[in-house]
């Protein structure tokens, strides 16, 4: 872990010997007005000598996705991906082109099916605030660095082209991104909690945070703006306003940030749900584990923006919510959308 990060941390980090050393990039991007966006997770799995790619595009609510692995050691040089960084941690162009499947597998996870639909994106990303380095928060909370990794996060705005099959659109929106590296391991079935990134003000304001429900309840969040990092709080709460605490079984939530002298409320309206399995290298068991993202419009403190409410699912959540064929959401899973009211 490191207290100081700079422009060089945008790029590949040299592995250090240790269990499950990894480098991971993730980008979640969405535009609620068109129900369109894109996602990519890149993982350099050092022990296996591969780069793992999980990617999707969303065009008017229809999801095309794929998962692949290839030999390599640099996430930004993954097959199908072209990345040009003009200003590190500020301006980047990402282009991905590949083939995938429309809709999720039968158990609700995306990127699990073989497909031959050409899809991808070509976008420009601009960020106008400092990265949020998680190191001081991980140390303050005495979190396990093997689970958290060395990590920074950032919000941004984006615009560009999305395509799938014969459909192609120009769109723009907001995104949240995360970059981590170091020895990694997830331990047993007690992995649980929420990742709560939020981006506002055309990408100029970003709230990074996590709420852990694995064992002791712990949390933190911090605001980053062009003025720097401020409004750090270790007292954050989440409330599910409809449905149950099973991943993909709710569409509304609220995150409360208790800062000095006031309570900040951020209301989530979910537009789409996405479930992905974790790469096997994260796990110390052979059981299927996953994460579920709820792409949401977030309203709070006089601002409206975008965020993903990421549910870090445990095995019992998966059994109840993802692979139960009688799930009431099963019929809605083909395009990842919420059911009609």
Secondary structure, DSSP 8 states (H G I E B T S, - for coil): --S---GGGGS-----SSTTEEEEEEEEEEETTTTEEEEEEEEEEGGGTEEEEEEEEEETTEEEEEEEEEE-S-GGG-TTEEEEEEETTTEEEEEEEEEEEES--TTSBTT-S---EEEEEEEEEE--S--EE-HHHHHHTT--HHHH-EEEEEEEEEEEEEEETTEEEEEEEEEEEEEEEEE--B-TT---EEEEEEEEGGGTEEEEEEEE-SSS-EEEEEEEETTEEEEEES-EEEEE-SS-SSTTS-SEEEEEEEETTEEEEEEEEEEEEEEEE--GGGBSSSS--EEEEEEEEEEETTEEEEEEEEEE--HHHIIIIIS-TT-TTGGGGGGTB----
